[in-house]
């Protein structure tokens, strides 16, 4: 069996063949860090963390790079509004990103490069594009000559003349052709800047990923991934500037995840339906959020609602309860059953089917369906009068193996004892007296996650378990 991936570049599934046998170079576009991430921002980290996990499971040595855009128009605006330094704001939201994605079971990348730490490489990249006559300077800005790159439009599958009809020159731009895109932006008064051959300024958005992918992974990489919204123009422009510079293919496989809707509506600040992960995981088990995200194939759109999240919780709880029951039976079993070849064959087929589904463009939705089937079979086996400890262990091993690939834990959450709750409430009271409201809120959220409801009364704090 071989892993097959849907390649946006060719619009078909292809057998995955890395540049170097057994090794994978993978680059995923990371966030622009000016605010907490929303549920749409969370889908790429979850999806491509799972892709990375599965490739590792299949025996590949994966080098995973995901960047942070830590200087950008949005960051500068947010910093100005808050009266804070750009670097301070960016650092705060990088840390928030790590906290939120870690809660969602996302492992950190091997390398998390930042724009501000790779400015020399970005400037050198632009200089070389100018030398090759693929870019030009204009009043302190530098633009890429889009028409000079023959393959422009090959990722989005749009003829350049169609792109030309929708292109515009915005106010303040000094480009020769509406299709040209900015590589370097001259700094406005009071803005953060870096010195360059074209004057003080900072990079355009698209150039950063090309420069950092080249620095950390080489001229050609195996997989470049991100949200569907990045395929054009961001990834299209990356291809143009990278391949113009090196004369080589930039990435062999392009993977893009689908959009997220909120209650069947597009997520939008104007509608007021933006769901921040930071708030969501205070109210819901983060693993339920991950499980929900993986219950739909990554290329398909996904609809987010409280009802669907509750359904995901119910499904994950069923699996966790089954695993708990298996462990209990294993502890109590007298191992009266004889060698059960039939059950071993069944479990071997479950593994074959799970791998087949994940091999087919990382189909987590079907892989989860197999997990549900495994849950039903485990419950059936658990009801038999006699059981084999070996079969119980093999069931548990499969649950652990499959859930590990998906980045989930099937260990039931520990229920707090009454005295543990009382101790936490006392700690919360002391934190509030000391005006350590962050810790007080943290304890409140922890108790809420464990279905403990707090009531502040004139006589003090009372608590009860959610029924």
Helices and strands as residue ranges (DSSP letters): E 4-7, E 12-15, E 23-28, H 39-57, E 61-66, H 73-82, H 86-103, G 115-117, H 119-131, E 135-138, E 141-144, G 146-148, H 160-166, E 181-186, E 201-203, H 205-217, E 221-227, G 228-230, I 231-235, H 236-246, E 251-257, E 260-262, E 265-266, H 277-283, H 286-294, E 302-304, H 306-332, H 341-359, H 364-382, H 389-406, H 418-433, H 437-449, E 452-457, E 460-465
